[in-house]
């Protein structure tokens, strides 16, 4: 497709595509609310088990219309590789208003940007996805949360870009760089829980991020959050090959020794992840099972991290669906009692 492979809906009126600014887009949202943008009328799409490729704008897109949807089990690849499309909407998955959206168990590769959650990612969960060979894996832009990224494999050179608050990043592997935007003056919406109804507008300072039980490889540098404008919380993380922790974490496991980086290989259409796990990861300390109670509330909307139906979240299973040791879960996406050189089938 010259443009998008699958669109989940875009609000349009006589002012469509003429917003031109953050206040202009807020005006679009207000008009959409007047004209029926609500959970009873919009969204709830299911995009499951598709092969989506060679789209020059985006694989799966939506502006307000994708709310309350599930995008799962898809192979999304070769997006915006010819540079035939311009603007600021190019990604494997690009959503404005990803309210209560679940993005789960997708394989996203060879995209200009794997996933771009732009404005109002609230109640959003990105879980169990494989990202690799993208120019960048995931970008969180001017969202106030709460949103959760858990059990993902972020393996591209640029793993994570954050221009948002109210996020929880739990049990992921980050094998690429971290980009942090310290402040964005645009005032963007936060919403009432599980709703499209506006609760207010706020600018976008850095901070209000939670990093729990992740594995980081160089060049990831979490010390970029050493002087946040909003509080941060970090615990149970592992930093390998020179990846840098933040001063806010009291007891990280850090090694500058040469640990083999994760290696992804393909064989007969299946993908395997090779990595080395040391006994140090569990022997030196215990970790908490991450739940709604542990995560607290996202600061700006003052809302808890929970499921779309309002039930609590518990990160009690791993990337492969196996139960975690609730008294001392392993860091990273795989709950594995053995150590040494391990191979996981990840797609």
N, C-alpha and C positions, 0 to 999 in steps of 0.2 A: 504494500500500500504506500502511495505517496505520503499519506498522513497517518491515520491511526488504524490499528487492526481491529480492536473492539472498543466501542465507546459506551460507557454506562450512563450517559446523559449529561447535558450541559444546559443550565438555565439560559434562556435567550429572550430578549425583547428588543424594542427599537434602539436601546442603548448597548446592545450586545457588541462585545469586542471593542468598546470605546471607553472602558473604565479609566485606563491610563494612569492609575495611581492606586495606592492603598485605600484612601477614602472613596475613590470611585468604585472599587470592588466591594467595599463595605456597603455602598449604595445598591450594588447589584444584589447582594445578600438580603438586604432589607426588602427590596422589591420581590425577590424570590419568596421570602416569608409571607408577604402579602398575597402572593399568587399560588400558595399551596405547597411550599417546600416544608414537608413535615414527614415524620416516620410512617404515617398512615397512607401517604400518597406517593412517596418517592423512594427509590433505592431497592434494597433487599434483593439485589441481583446475585446469582450464583455463576461464577466463571470457573469451571472445573475441568481438569484433564485435557486441556487443549495444547496444541503446538502452535505458537504464535511467533512469527518471524518475518524479517525483511520488511519492516514498517519504518518509514523514514521520520515520522513524528514520535509515535509511541505504540507500544504493544497493547496495553490496556489503559484507557484514559477516562476521566470523568471530572466534571466541575459541578459539584453539589449533587449530581445525579447518582454518584457511586456510594452514597452513604448507606450504612447498615448492610453492606454486601460482604460476600465471601469470595476470595480469589485463591484457589487452592489446586495443587497438583499439576500446574501448568509448566510447560517448557517454553520460556520466553527468551528469544535469542536473536542476534543480528539486527538490532534496532538502531537506527540512525547511523549506519555505517558508511553511507555514501555522501552524507552531508548535503542532502538535497532539500532539507527543510530547515528553516531558521526560526528564531524566537526563543522562548523560555519554557517550552513544554515537552522537551524530548526526554524520554525514559522508557525502560521496559514497562514499568507501572508508574503512571503520573496521576495523582488525585488531588483535587482541591475539595476539602470538606470530607475527609475520610472518617466520618463519625461512626464509631462502633464497627469499623471494617476489620475483618480478619484476613491477613495475607499469610497463607500457610503452605509449607511443603512444596514450594515452587523451585524450579531450577532456572536461574536467571544468569545468562552469560552473553558475552560479546555485545553488550549494550553501551551506549554512551554513558548512561547512568541507570543503575539497576532499578531502584525504586525512589520516587520523589514524592514525599508527603508534604504538600504545600498548603498551609492554612488549615486550621481546625482539625488536625489529627487528634481527636479526643475519643477515648475509649477504643483506640486503635491497637491491634496486636499483630506484630510481625513475628512469626514463629516457625522454626524448623525449615528455613529456606537455605538453599545452596546458591551462593553468589561467587562467581569467579570470572576472570578475564574481562571485566567491565572497566571502563575508564574510571568509574567510581561506583561503589556498591549501593549506598543509601544516603539520601540527603533529607534532613528534617528541617523544614523552613517555616519560621514564624508560627510554630505550633505552641500551645500552652499546656497540652496534655490534659489528663493523664494518658500516656501511651507506653506500650511495653514491647521491647525487642528481646526475644528469648530463644535460645537453642538454635541460633543461626550460625552458618559458616560464611563469614565475610572474608574472602580470600584474595580479592583484587588488590592492586597496588595502592589504591585509595579506598579505604574501607568505610569510613564514617565521616560525614560532614554534618555539623549540628549548628543550627541557627534558631534554637527552640529551647523551651524549658518543660518541666513536668514529665520527664522521661525516666523509664527504668530499663536498664540494659543488663540482662541476666543470663548467665550460662552460655554466652556466645564465644566463638573464636574470632578474633580480629587479627588478620595477618597483614594488614596494610596500614596506611597512615591515617591520622586523625586530624580533621580540620575543624576548628572552633571559631565561630563568629562571636566576638565579645559583646556586641550590642547592635541592635537594629531598631531604629526609632519608629518604624512603622507600627501603628496601632492596629492590631488584628483581633478578631473575636475570640472570646471563650464563651462556652455555652452551658446551659443547664444540663444536668446529667442525662445521658441517653436521649438527647433531644436536639433539634435544630434551633431551639429558641435561644436568642442572644441573652447572655448574662452580663456582658460588658466587653470593653476593648482594653487592650494593654499593649505597651511596647515590649521589646524582646531583649532583656538582659541575659547574660550567660548565667549558668548555674541551674539549681533545682533539678539536678540529674543524679541518678542512683546507678552505680556500677557494682554489681554483686556477682561473684563466682564466675568471672570471665577468664579466658586465657588470651593474653596479648603477646604478639610477636613484634620484634622490631620491624618497622620504625614507629609503632604506635607510641604516642607520648601523652600520657594522661596528666602530666604536670602542667599542661596548658590550662588546667582548671585549678591551679594553685591559688589564684586570686579572683574567685568568681564574685559576681554581684549578688547572687542568691546562694543560699547554702547548698552543699552537695553531700552525698553520702556514698561511701565506698567500703567494701569489705569482701574478703574471701577471694581476691583476684590473684592471678599468677602472671608474672612478667618475665618473658623469656628472650634470650638473645639480645639483651640491651633495651627492650621496651621499658618505658619509664613510668613509674607510679606517680600519683599525686601525693602531696604532703598530708592530705586529709585521710589517707588510709593508714591505720595504725600498724597492721601486721601483714603486709603483702608478702608473698613469696617472690623473690627477685633473683634472677641469675643472669650474669653477663657471659657465662660459659657458652660455648658453641653447641647449642641444641639444634638438631636438624629441624628445619622448618617443615610445616605440613606440606605434603605432596599429594596432589590430586592427579589421578590417572584414569584414563578411559579404556575400557575393554569390552568390545561387542555391545556397545550402547549403554553400558553400565559404568558408573563412576565410583572410584574407590579412593578413600582418604587414608593416607599413611601418616602416622605421627608417633612420636615417642612420649610416653607418659612415665614420669618418675614417681617412685614411692613417696617422695617428698611432698607431693601434692596433697596427700591425706595424712601422712605420718607427722608432719610438723604442726598441724593445727586442725581444728574442726571448723565446720561452716554451718550456717543456718539454712534451713529450707526457706526459700523466698515465697512469701505470701502477701496478701493484701495488708495484713497487720504489720508486717516488717516494712513494707514500702511507704506506709503513711499516706498523706494527701499531697497531690500536686498543689503547689503554693498558690498560683494565680487563680485557677478556678475553684480551689479549696475542695477538691473532689478526690475520692479514693481510687486506687487502681483495682478495677473489678471487671467482670465479664459483662457483655452487652445486656444480659438479663438482670444485672445487678447483684449476681452472686459473687462471692469472693474468688480471687485468683490464687492458685497454688501451683508453683512451677515444680510439680511432683513427678513429671515424666521427662525423658531426655529426647534428643533428636530422633531416635529410633523408636520412640514410644515405650521404652522400658521404664519401670518404676525407679525413682531415685531412693537412695538411702536417706530417709527423712531425718535421721539423727546426725548425719554427716555427709551431705551430698558431695560428689566429685565436682571440681571446677570444670567449666567448659560444657559442651553440648552432649557429651557421652558419659553415661554412668557405667563405669567399668572397674571391676575389682582388681583386675590384673594390671601389671605395668610392663614397661619395655616397649618394643616396637610393635605397634598395633595397626590393624587395617580394618576400616569400617566401610561397608557399602552404603553410599550416601545418595545414590540415584539409580 
